[in-house]
Amino acid sequence: MERVNKVPRIAAYKASDGRRPLTMVTAYDAPTSRAADHGGVDMILVGDSVANAVLGFESTLSIGIEEMVHHTSAVCRVHPEALVVADLPWLSYHQGWKRAVRSAGKLIKAGAKAVKLEGGRERREVIEALLQAEIPVMGHLGLTPQSVNAFGGMVVQAKTIEAAGALLDDAQALAGFGVFAMVLEGVPSPLARVVTRAVPVPTIGIGAGAACDGQVLVFHDLVGFSSGHLPRFVKPYGSVAIEAEQAIAAYVKEVTEGIFPDLEHSYTGAEGLEEWASAKLSELGD
C-alpha cells in the first residue's frame, strides 16, 4: 500500500473521493517510531500526550517545548518514512505569533515536517505566521486536551446544535487559514460527517466516528500498553502490557531459581581462561 506521507498530497486527500482512509499513530521515541513506521502508517504524531502516556502526568499541560523537542528528535532519528507531525504544547503558541514561530521552528529543526496546534478562529494570526515561515500546520478541534480545565474535564464536545454549528464554523475557518489537515477529537459522529464534507482538507478522527478522512490513536492505547480506564473510542489491537509483565515475571523466576543466565547466554573467554579462573578460585578458598 502506497503511503500518503507528503504535506501537499495529504492536503488534497479526501477519502470521500473513493480512497482509503489515512492512518496516523502517535510515537514518542525511537522504538515507538520504528514500530509505527514499520506498521505502515501515513503519519506519525509526536503528541503532547507523551505527558500522560509516558511521563506519568495527569494532563498534557505539564510539558513544554523543550520536552517536545526532545521526543521529536528521538522519533526522527530512525528516519521514518511516515510524515512526522509534532504537537505545539500548551503556552508555546498562546502568547503571540512570534513565540509560536520560534517554538515551531525548534520542532522543525528537531526533524518534524509539520506542527499541530489546537483551537479555531482565534488561531488565525498564529497559523498565518507559521505558514509565512514555511511551516505546515495541522489543526485540532473538538475535545482539545490543552483546554481540559476550561472544559471541566475530558468530555465530548459540540453535542448541541449550537455548539456543532460553532465547531463547523471553526473548521471552515481553519481550512481557509491554510491548515493542511485537521484532527477532530471527541465529537459526535454526525457532526464529524458534516465537517468532513464541508472542508476541502482531510479530517483525522479520534473519537469522531468513521466518516472522517483518516484516524489517529495513541500508540500505547492501540498496542495495549496503557493502564487504567480507556476512552470509549479506543480499540486495543494488542496486549503489550500483559506480555511485558509475563516476560518480566518469567525472568525473575529464572534468575531466582538459578536458571538464567546459562551457558548459552554467557561468554567463555579465550582458551585456558577457565583453568586460570579455577586455579584462582582455589587460591581464594571457599
Phi and psi in degrees as GROMACS dihedral restraints (atoms count N, CA, C in turn):
[ dihedral_restraints ]
;  ai    aj    ak    al  type     phi  dphi    fc
    3     4     5     6     1   -72.1    20    10
    4     5     6     7     1   135.4    20    10
    6     7     8     9     1   -83.6    20    10
    7     8     9    10     1   149.1    20    10
    9    10    11    12     1  -104.8    20    10
   10    11    12    13     1    95.9    20    10
   12    13    14    15     1  -133.2    20    10
   13    14    15    16     1    20.6    20    10
   15    16    17    18     1  -121.7    20    10
   16    17    18    19     1   140.7    20    10
   18    19    20    21     1   -53.6    20    10
   19    20    21    22     1   -48.2    20    10
   21    22    23    24     1   -60.8    20    10
   22    23    24    25     1   -38.9    20    10
   24    25    26    27     1   -68.4    20    10
   25    26    27    28     1   -40.5    20    10
   27    28    29    30     1   -64.9    20    10
   28    29    30    31     1   -42.8    20    10
   30    31    32    33     1   -59.2    20    10
   31    32    33    34     1   -29.8    20    10
   33    34    35    36     1   -97.3    20    10
   34    35    36    37     1     8.2    20    10
   36    37    38    39     1   -96.5    20    10
   37    38    39    40     1   124.0    20    10
   39    40    41    42     1  -132.3    20    10
   40    41    42    43     1   121.5    20    10
   42    43    44    45     1   -64.0    20    10
   43    44    45    46     1   -23.8    20    10
   45    46    47    48     1   -64.6    20    10
   46    47    48    49     1   -14.5    20    10
   48    49    50    51     1   -79.4    20    10
   49    50    51    52     1     8.0    20    10
   51    52    53    54     1    96.0    20    10
   52    53    54    55     1     6.8    20    10
   54    55    56    57     1   -92.4    20    10
   55    56    57    58     1   159.9    20    10
   57    58    59    60     1   -69.7    20    10
   58    59    60    61     1   153.6    20    10
   60    61    62    63     1   -65.8    20    10
   61    62    63    64     1   151.7    20    10
   63    64    65    66     1   -75.0    20    10
   64    65    66    67     1   154.9    20    10
   66    67    68    69     1  -125.3    20    10
   67    68    69    70     1   139.0    20    10
   69    70    71    72     1  -143.9    20    10
   70    71    72    73     1   138.4    20    10
   72    73    74    75     1  -137.4    20    10
   73    74    75    76     1   144.9    20    10
   75    76    77    78     1   -75.7    20    10
   76    77    78    79     1   154.9    20    10
   78    79    80    81     1  -150.6    20    10
   79    80    81    82     1   150.0    20    10
   81    82    83    84     1  -130.3    20    10
   82    83    84    85     1    -5.3    20    10
   84    85    86    87     1  -158.7    20    10
   85    86    87    88     1  -177.7    20    10
   87    88    89    90     1   -62.6    20    10
   88    89    90    91     1   -46.6    20    10
   90    91    92    93     1   -62.7    20    10
   91    92    93    94     1   -43.7    20    10
   93    94    95    96     1   -70.9    20    10
   94    95    96    97     1   -32.9    20    10
   96    97    98    99     1   -64.1    20    10
   97    98    99   100     1   -45.3    20    10
   99   100   101   102     1   -63.3    20    10
  100   101   102   103     1   -42.8    20    10
  102   103   104   105     1   -64.7    20    10
  103   104   105   106     1   -45.0    20    10
  105   106   107   108     1   -63.7    20    10
  106   107   108   109     1   -42.2    20    10
  108   109   110   111     1   -68.3    20    10
  109   110   111   112     1   -44.1    20    10
  111   112   113   114     1   -65.8    20    10
  112   113   114   115     1   -24.9    20    10
  114   115   116   117     1   -73.2    20    10
  115   116   117   118     1   -14.0    20    10
  117   118   119   120     1    98.7    20    10
  118   119   120   121     1    16.8    20    10
  120   121   122   123     1   -68.2    20    10
  121   122   123   124     1   154.3    20    10
  123   124   125   126     1   -77.0    20    10
  124   125   126   127     1   -38.0    20    10
  126   127   128   129     1  -134.8    20    10
  127   128   129   130     1   144.6    20    10
  129   130   131   132     1  -112.7    20    10
  130   131   132   133     1   129.8    20    10
  132   133   134   135     1  -106.0    20    10
  133   134   135   136     1   117.8    20    10
  135   136   137   138     1   -83.0    20    10
  136   137   138   139     1    89.6    20    10
  138   139   140   141     1   -85.0    20    10
  139   140   141   142     1   149.5    20    10
  141   142   143   144     1   -69.0    20    10
  142   143   144   145     1    -3.0    20    10
  144   145   146   147     1   -64.3    20    10
  145   146   147   148     1    -8.1    20    10
  147   148   149   150     1   -54.9    20    10
  148   149   150   151     1   -29.8    20    10
  150   151   152   153     1   -58.5    20    10
  151   152   153   154     1   -44.5    20    10
  153   154   155   156     1   -83.0    20    10
  154   155   156   157     1   -48.6    20    10
  156   157   158   159     1   -70.9    20    10
  157   158   159   160     1   -32.0    20    10
  159   160   161   162     1  -120.6    20    10
  160   161   162   163     1   -41.2    20    10
  162   163   164   165     1   -94.3    20    10
  163   164   165   166     1    -5.4    20    10
  165   166   167   168     1    83.9    20    10
  166   167   168   169     1     9.8    20    10
  168   169   170   171     1   -79.8    20    10
  169   170   171   172     1   161.3    20    10
  171   172   173   174     1   -83.4    20    10
  172   173   174   175     1   -21.8    20    10
  174   175   176   177     1  -147.9    20    10
  175   176   177   178     1   170.0    20    10
  177   178   179   180     1   -76.0    20    10
  178   179   180   181     1    -6.7    20    10
  180   181   182   183     1   -73.1    20    10
  181   182   183   184     1    -8.3    20    10
  183   184   185   186     1   -88.4    20    10
  184   185   186   187     1    -4.3    20    10
  186   187   188   189     1  -121.5    20    10
  187   188   189   190     1   157.9    20    10
  189   190   191   192     1  -121.6    20    10
  190   191   192   193     1  -167.1    20    10
  192   193   194   195     1   -66.1    20    10
  193   194   195   196     1   -35.8    20    10
  195   196   197   198     1   -65.3    20    10
  196   197   198   199     1   -39.7    20    10
  198   199   200   201     1   -63.8    20    10
  199   200   201   202     1   -39.7    20    10
  201   202   203   204     1   -66.8    20    10
  202   203   204   205     1   -37.0    20    10
  204   205   206   207     1   -63.1    20    10
  205   206   207   208     1   -43.8    20    10
  207   208   209   210     1   -57.2    20    10
  208   209   210   211     1   -49.5    20    10
  210   211   212   213     1   -74.4    20    10
  211   212   213   214     1   -33.9    20    10
  213   214   215   216     1   -63.3    20    10
  214   215   216   217     1   -42.0    20    10
  216   217   218   219     1   -59.6    20    10
  217   218   219   220     1   -43.3    20    10
  219   220   221   222     1   -63.5    20    10
  220   221   222   223     1   -42.8    20    10
  222   223   224   225     1   -61.9    20    10
  223   224   225   226     1   -40.2    20    10
  225   226   227   228     1   -81.9    20    10
  226   227   228   229     1   -16.3    20    10
  228   229   230   231     1   -65.7    20    10
  229   230   231   232     1   -21.3    20    10
  231   232   233   234     1   -91.2    20    10
  232   233   234   235     1     5.4    20    10
  234   235   236   237     1    52.8    20    10
  235   236   237   238     1    60.1    20    10
  237   238   239   240     1   -65.0    20    10
  238   239   240   241     1   147.1    20    10
  240   241   242   243     1   -73.2    20    10
  241   242   243   244     1   -28.8    20    10
  243   244   245   246     1   -65.7    20    10
  244   245   246   247     1   152.9    20    10
  246   247   248   249     1   -70.7    20    10
  247   248   249   250     1   127.5    20    10
  249   250   251   252     1   -97.0    20    10
  250   251   252   253     1   119.5    20    10
  252   253   254   255     1  -113.3    20    10
  253   254   255   256     1   131.8    20    10
  255   256   257   258     1  -113.6    20    10
  256   257   258   259     1   138.6    20    10
  258   259   260   261     1   -72.6    20    10
  259   260   261   262     1   136.5    20    10
  261   262   263   264     1   -82.9    20    10
  262   263   264   265     1   118.9    20    10
  264   265   266   267     1   -75.9    20    10
  265   266   267   268     1   170.8    20    10
  267   268   269   270     1   -53.6    20    10
  268   269   270   271     1   135.1    20    10
  270   271   272   273     1    73.2    20    10
  271   272   273   274     1     1.2    20    10
  273   274   275   276     1   -84.8    20    10
  274   275   276   277     1   -10.3    20    10
  276   277   278   279     1  -141.9    20    10
  277   278   279   280     1     5.6    20    10
  279   280   281   282     1   -87.3    20    10
  280   281   282   283     1    -6.7    20    10
  282   283   284   285     1  -118.1    20    10
  283   284   285   286     1    36.1    20    10
  285   286   287   288     1   110.4    20    10
  286   287   288   289     1   157.9    20    10
  288   289   290   291     1   -70.0    20    10
  289   290   291   292     1   -29.3    20    10
  291   292   293   294     1   -64.4    20    10
  292   293   294   295     1   -46.7    20    10
  294   295   296   297     1   -64.8    20    10
  295   296   297   298     1   -37.4    20    10
  297   298   299   300     1   -61.1    20    10
  298   299   300   301     1   -44.2    20    10
  300   301   302   303     1   -66.0    20    10
  301   302   303   304     1   -42.0    20    10
  303   304   305   306     1   -62.1    20    10
  304   305   306   307     1   -43.8    20    10
  306   307   308   309     1   -64.5    20    10
  307   308   309   310     1   -46.6    20    10
  309   310   311   312     1   -63.9    20    10
  310   311   312   313     1   -37.8    20    10
  312   313   314   315     1   -59.7    20    10
  313   314   315   316     1   -37.2    20    10
  315   316   317   318     1   -63.7    20    10
  316   317   318   319     1   -39.1    20    10
  318   319   320   321     1   -69.7    20    10
  319   320   321   322     1   -37.7    20    10
  321   322   323   324     1   -66.6    20    10
  322   323   324   325     1   -42.6    20    10
  324   325   326   327     1   -63.3    20    10
  325   326   327   328     1   -27.6    20    10
  327   328   329   330     1   -76.6    20    10
  328   329   330   331     1   -10.4    20    10
  330   331   332   333     1   125.0    20    10
  331   332   333   334     1   -12.1    20    10
  333   334   335   336     1   -65.7    20    10
  334   335   336   337     1   151.7    20    10
  336   337   338   339     1  -102.5    20    10
  337   338   339   340     1    -8.2    20    10
  339   340   341   342     1  -163.4    20    10
  340   341   342   343     1   165.4    20    10
  342   343   344   345     1  -124.7    20    10
  343   344   345   346     1   158.5    20    10
  345   346   347   348     1  -122.5    20    10
  346   347   348   349     1   139.7    20    10
  348   349   350   351     1  -136.7    20    10
  349   350   351   352     1   159.0    20    10
  351   352   353   354     1  -100.5    20    10
  352   353   354   355     1   149.9    20    10
  354   355   356   357     1   117.9    20    10
  355   356   357   358     1   167.2    20    10
  357   358   359   360     1  -112.2    20    10
  358   359   360   361     1  -123.2    20    10
  360   361   362   363     1   -59.1    20    10
  361   362   363   364     1   -27.1    20    10
  363   364   365   366     1   -69.0    20    10
  364   365   366   367     1    -9.2    20    10
  366   367   368   369     1   -96.4    20    10
  367   368   369   370     1     9.4    20    10
  369   370   371   372     1   -54.7    20    10
  370   371   372   373     1   -52.4    20    10
  372   373   374   375     1   -60.2    20    10
  373   374   375   376     1   -42.2    20    10
  375   376   377   378     1   -65.8    20    10
  376   377   378   379     1   -46.6    20    10
  378   379   380   381     1   -61.8    20    10
  379   380   381   382     1   -45.0    20    10
  381   382   383   384     1   -63.9    20    10
  382   383   384   385     1   -36.0    20    10
  384   385   386   387     1   -68.4    20    10
  385   386   387   388     1   -40.2    20    10
  387   388   389   390     1   -64.4    20    10
  388   389   390   391     1   -43.6    20    10
  390   391   392   393     1   -65.8    20    10
  391   392   393   394     1   -35.2    20    10
  393   394   395   396     1   -63.2    20    10
  394   395   396   397     1   -30.0    20    10
  396   397   398   399     1   -86.3    20    10
  397   398   399   400     1     9.9    20    10
  399   400   401   402     1    66.0    20    10
  400   401   402   403     1    33.3    20    10
  402   403   404   405     1  -109.8    20    10
  403   404   405   406     1   111.1    20    10
  405   406   407   408     1   -62.9    20    10
  406   407   408   409     1   144.2    20    10
  408   409   410   411     1  -125.5    20    10
  409   410   411   412     1   132.3    20    10
  411   412   413   414     1  -105.1    20    10
  412   413   414   415     1   134.7    20    10
  414   415   416   417     1   -89.3    20    10
  415   416   417   418     1   173.7    20    10
  417   418   419   420     1  -155.1    20    10
  418   419   420   421     1   117.7    20    10
  420   421   422   423     1  -127.7    20    10
  421   422   423   424     1   164.7    20    10
  423   424   425   426     1    97.0    20    10
  424   425   426   427     1  -126.7    20    10
  426   427   428   429     1   -78.9    20    10
  427   428   429   430     1    89.5    20    10
  429   430   431   432     1   -92.1    20    10
  430   431   432   433     1   112.3    20    10
  432   433   434   435     1   -58.0    20    10
  433   434   435   436     1   -27.5    20    10
  435   436   437   438     1   -70.6    20    10
  436   437   438   439     1   -11.0    20    10
  438   439   440   441     1  -103.3    20    10
  439   440   441   442     1    19.9    20    10
  441   442   443   444     1   -57.7    20    10
  442   443   444   445     1   -36.8    20    10
  444   445   446   447     1   -70.8    20    10
  445   446   447   448     1   -39.1    20    10
  447   448   449   450     1   -67.2    20    10
  448   449   450   451     1   -33.6    20    10
  450   451   452   453     1   -78.3    20    10
  451   452   453   454     1   -17.4    20    10
  453   454   455   456     1    78.4    20    10
  454   455   456   457     1    23.9    20    10
  456   457   458   459     1   130.4    20    10
  457   458   459   460     1   176.3    20    10
  459   460   461   462     1   -85.7    20    10
  460   461   462   463     1    83.0    20    10
  462   463   464   465     1  -120.6    20    10
  463   464   465   466     1   151.3    20    10
  465   466   467   468     1   -58.2    20    10
  466   467   468   469     1   138.8    20    10
  468   469   470   471     1  -107.8    20    10
  469   470   471   472     1   164.0    20    10
  471   472   473   474     1    56.1    20    10
  472   473   474   475     1    46.5    20    10
  474   475   476   477     1   -84.8    20    10
  475   476   477   478     1   -20.5    20    10
  477   478   479   480     1   -94.2    20    10
  478   479   480   481     1   162.3    20    10
  480   481   482   483     1   -62.3    20    10
  481   482   483   484     1   -40.4    20    10
  483   484   485   486     1   -63.6    20    10
  484   485   486   487     1   -45.4    20    10
  486   487   488   489     1   -67.6    20    10
  487   488   489   490     1   -35.8    20    10
  489   490   491   492     1   -64.1    20    10
  490   491   492   493     1   -41.5    20    10
  492   493   494   495     1   -63.0    20    10
  493   494   495   496     1   -38.2    20    10
  495   496   497   498     1   -66.3    20    10
  496   497   498   499     1   -40.4    20    10
  498   499   500   501     1   -66.9    20    10
  499   500   501   502     1   -38.9    20    10
  501   502   503   504     1   -59.9    20    10
  502   503   504   505     1   -42.6    20    10
  504   505   506   507     1   -61.3    20    10
  505   506   507   508     1   -41.0    20    10
  507   508   509   510     1   -63.5    20    10
  508   509   510   511     1   -42.7    20    10
  510   511   512   513     1   -62.5    20    10
  511   512   513   514     1   -45.1    20    10
  513   514   515   516     1   -65.6    20    10
  514   515   516   517     1   -35.8    20    10
  516   517   518   519     1   -65.1    20    10
  517   518   519   520     1   -45.3    20    10
  519   520   521   522     1   -58.7    20    10
  520   521   522   523     1   -43.9    20    10
  522   523   524   525     1   -61.1    20    10
  523   524   525   526     1   -39.3    20    10
  525   526   527   528     1   -67.0    20    10
  526   527   528   529     1   -32.6    20    10
  528   529   530   531     1   -69.8    20    10
  529   530   531   532     1   -25.3    20    10
  531   532   533   534     1   117.6    20    10
  532   533   534   535     1    13.4    20    10
  534   535   536   537     1   -63.8    20    10
  535   536   537   538     1   148.8    20    10
  537   538   539   540     1   -91.6    20    10
  538   539   540   541     1   -11.5    20    10
  540   541   542   543     1  -169.3    20    10
  541   542   543   544     1   168.3    20    10
  543   544   545   546     1  -147.8    20    10
  544   545   546   547     1   139.0    20    10
  546   547   548   549     1   -84.9    20    10
  547   548   549   550     1   135.0    20    10
  549   550   551   552     1  -113.7    20    10
  550   551   552   553     1   113.0    20    10
  552   553   554   555     1  -118.4    20    10
  553   554   555   556     1   134.0    20    10
  555   556   557   558     1    57.3    20    10
  556   557   558   559     1    50.4    20    10
  558   559   560   561     1  -128.9    20    10
  559   560   561   562     1   155.3    20    10
  561   562   563   564     1   -60.1    20    10
  562   563   564   565     1   144.3    20    10
  564   565   566   567     1   -57.0    20    10
  565   566   567   568     1   -41.1    20    10
  567   568   569   570     1   -60.1    20    10
  568   569   570   571     1   -39.2    20    10
  570   571   572   573     1   -65.6    20    10
  571   572   573   574     1   -42.7    20    10
  573   574   575   576     1   -61.0    20    10
  574   575   576   577     1   -35.5    20    10
  576   577   578   579     1   -63.6    20    10
  577   578   579   580     1   -42.6    20    10
  579   580   581   582     1   -66.3    20    10
  580   581   582   583     1   -46.0    20    10
  582   583   584   585     1   -62.0    20    10
  583   584   585   586     1   -43.1    20    10
  585   586   587   588     1   -60.8    20    10
  586   587   588   589     1   -38.4    20    10
  588   589   590   591     1   -73.4    20    10
  589   590   591   592     1   -31.1    20    10
  591   592   593   594     1   -84.1    20    10
  592   593   594   595     1   -20.2    20    10
  594   595   596   597     1  -109.8    20    10
  595   596   597   598     1   147.5    20    10
  597   598   599   600     1   -82.9    20    10
  598   599   600   601     1   -10.4    20    10
  600   601   602   603     1  -101.8    20    10
  601   602   603   604     1   160.2    20    10
  603   604   605   606     1   -71.2    20    10
  604   605   606   607     1   144.9    20    10
  606   607   608   609     1  -101.0    20    10
  607   608   609   610     1   137.3    20    10
  609   610   611   612     1  -114.3    20    10
  610   611   612   613     1   113.7    20    10
  612   613   614   615     1   -92.5    20    10
  613   614   615   616     1   145.7    20    10
  615   616   617   618     1  -144.7    20    10
  616   617   618   619     1   103.6    20    10
  618   619   620   621     1    72.6    20    10
  619   620   621   622     1    35.2    20    10
  621   622   623   624     1  -130.4    20    10
  622   623   624   625     1    13.2    20    10
  624   625   626   627     1    85.7    20    10
  625   626   627   628     1  -175.9    20    10
  627   628   629   630     1   -93.3    20    10
  628   629   630   631     1    -5.1    20    10
  630   631   632   633     1   -83.0    20    10
  631   632   633   634     1    -8.7    20    10
  633   634   635   636     1   -67.7    20    10
  634   635   636   637     1   163.4    20    10
  636   637   638   639     1   -76.5    20    10
  637   638   639   640     1    -9.9    20    10
  639   640   641   642     1  -166.3    20    10
  640   641   642   643     1   176.2    20    10
  642   643   644   645     1  -135.8    20    10
  643   644   645   646     1   151.2    20    10
  645   646   647   648     1  -136.2    20    10
  646   647   648   649     1   142.1    20    10
  648   649   650   651     1  -136.8    20    10
  649   650   651   652     1   156.5    20    10
  651   652   653   654     1   -75.6    20    10
  652   653   654   655     1   132.4    20    10
  654   655   656   657     1   -49.8    20    10
  655   656   657   658     1   -51.0    20    10
  657   658   659   660     1   -67.1    20    10
  658   659   660   661     1   -31.7    20    10
  660   661   662   663     1   -69.5    20    10
  661   662   663   664     1   -44.2    20    10
  663   664   665   666     1   -62.2    20    10
  664   665   666   667     1   -42.9    20    10
  666   667   668   669     1   -92.4    20    10
  667   668   669   670     1     1.3    20    10
  669   670   671   672     1    78.5    20    10
  670   671   672   673     1    37.9    20    10
  672   673   674   675     1  -113.6    20    10
  673   674   675   676     1    14.4    20    10
  675   676   677   678     1  -100.0    20    10
  676   677   678   679     1   156.8    20    10
  678   679   680   681     1  -116.2    20    10
  679   680   681   682     1   158.3    20    10
  681   682   683   684     1    81.8    20    10
  682   683   684   685     1  -165.9    20    10
  684   685   686   687     1   -71.7    20    10
  685   686   687   688     1   134.5    20    10
  687   688   689   690     1  -101.8    20    10
  688   689   690   691     1   143.7    20    10
  690   691   692   693     1   -59.7    20    10
  691   692   693   694     1   156.9    20    10
  693   694   695   696     1   -57.5    20    10
  694   695   696   697     1   -33.1    20    10
  696   697   698   699     1   -80.6    20    10
  697   698   699   700     1    -4.3    20    10
  699   700   701   702     1   -87.3    20    10
  700   701   702   703     1   132.9    20    10
  702   703   704   705     1  -120.2    20    10
  703   704   705   706     1   107.7    20    10
  705   706   707   708     1   -68.9    20    10
  706   707   708   709     1   131.9    20    10
  708   709   710   711     1  -105.0    20    10
  709   710   711   712     1     7.1    20    10
  711   712   713   714     1  -158.6    20    10
  712   713   714   715     1  -178.7    20    10
  714   715   716   717     1  -138.1    20    10
  715   716   717   718     1    56.1    20    10
  717   718   719   720     1   -60.2    20    10
  718   719   720   721     1   -39.5    20    10
  720   721   722   723     1   -60.4    20    10
  721   722   723   724     1   -44.0    20    10
  723   724   725   726     1   -65.3    20    10
  724   725   726   727     1   -44.0    20    10
  726   727   728   729     1   -64.2    20    10
  727   728   729   730     1   -38.9    20    10
  729   730   731   732     1   -65.1    20    10
  730   731   732   733     1   -44.7    20    10
  732   733   734   735     1   -63.5    20    10
  733   734   735   736     1   -39.7    20    10
  735   736   737   738     1   -66.0    20    10
  736   737   738   739     1   -40.6    20    10
  738   739   740   741     1   -64.5    20    10
  739   740   741   742     1   -42.7    20    10
  741   742   743   744     1   -68.0    20    10
  742   743   744   745     1   -39.1    20    10
  744   745   746   747     1   -62.5    20    10
  745   746   747   748     1   -39.8    20    10
  747   748   749   750     1   -65.5    20    10
  748   749   750   751     1   -38.7    20    10
  750   751   752   753     1   -63.2    20    10
  751   752   753   754     1   -47.7    20    10
  753   754   755   756     1   -58.8    20    10
  754   755   756   757     1   -43.7    20    10
  756   757   758   759     1   -61.4    20    10
  757   758   759   760     1   -46.7    20    10
  759   760   761   762     1   -69.3    20    10
  760   761   762   763     1   -36.6    20    10
  762   763   764   765     1   -66.6    20    10
  763   764   765   766     1   -47.0    20    10
  765   766   767   768     1   -68.5    20    10
  766   767   768   769     1   -25.2    20    10
  768   769   770   771     1   -94.1    20    10
  769   770   771   772     1     2.7    20    10
  771   772   773   774     1    76.0    20    10
  772   773   774   775     1    18.7    20    10
  774   775   776   777     1   -85.6    20    10
  775   776   777   778     1   -35.7    20    10
  777   778   779   780     1  -120.5    20    10
  778   779   780   781     1   138.2    20    10
  780   781   782   783     1   -82.9    20    10
  781   782   783   784     1   146.5    20    10
  783   784   785   786     1  -102.1    20    10
  784   785   786   787     1  -173.2    20    10
  786   787   788   789     1   -60.7    20    10
  787   788   789   790     1   -35.7    20    10
  789   790   791   792     1   -62.0    20    10
  790   791   792   793     1   -28.6    20    10
  792   793   794   795     1  -111.6    20    10
  793   794   795   796     1    28.0    20    10
  795   796   797   798     1  -131.6    20    10
  796   797   798   799     1   161.7    20    10
  798   799   800   801     1  -102.0    20    10
  799   800   801   802     1   140.1    20    10
  801   802   803   804     1   -94.1    20    10
  802   803   804   805     1   -30.0    20    10
  804   805   806   807     1    85.9    20    10
  805   806   807   808     1  -176.4    20    10
  807   808   809   810     1   -72.2    20    10
  808   809   810   811     1   165.4    20    10
  810   811   812   813     1   -60.4    20    10
  811   812   813   814     1   133.0    20    10
  813   814   815   816     1    94.5    20    10
  814   815   816   817     1   -14.2    20    10
  816   817   818   819     1   -67.2    20    10
  817   818   819   820     1   -35.3    20    10
  819   820   821   822     1   -64.2    20    10
  820   821   822   823     1   -42.8    20    10
  822   823   824   825     1   -66.0    20    10
  823   824   825   826     1   -41.1    20    10
  825   826   827   828     1   -60.8    20    10
  826   827   828   829     1   -43.9    20    10
  828   829   830   831     1   -63.9    20    10
  829   830   831   832     1   -40.7    20    10
  831   832   833   834     1   -63.1    20    10
  832   833   834   835     1   -41.5    20    10
  834   835   836   837     1   -63.3    20    10
  835   836   837   838     1   -43.9    20    10
  837   838   839   840     1   -63.8    20    10
  838   839   840   841     1   -39.2    20    10
  840   841   842   843     1   -65.3    20    10
  841   842   843   844     1   -36.2    20    10
  843   844   845   846     1   -64.2    20    10
  844   845   846   847     1   -40.0    20    10
  846   847   848   849     1   -63.3    20    10
  847   848   849   850     1   -38.3    20    10
  849   850   851   852     1   -75.8    20    10
  850   851   852   853     1   -20.8    20    10
  852   853   854   855     1    79.7    20    10
  853   854   855   856     1  -179.4    20    10
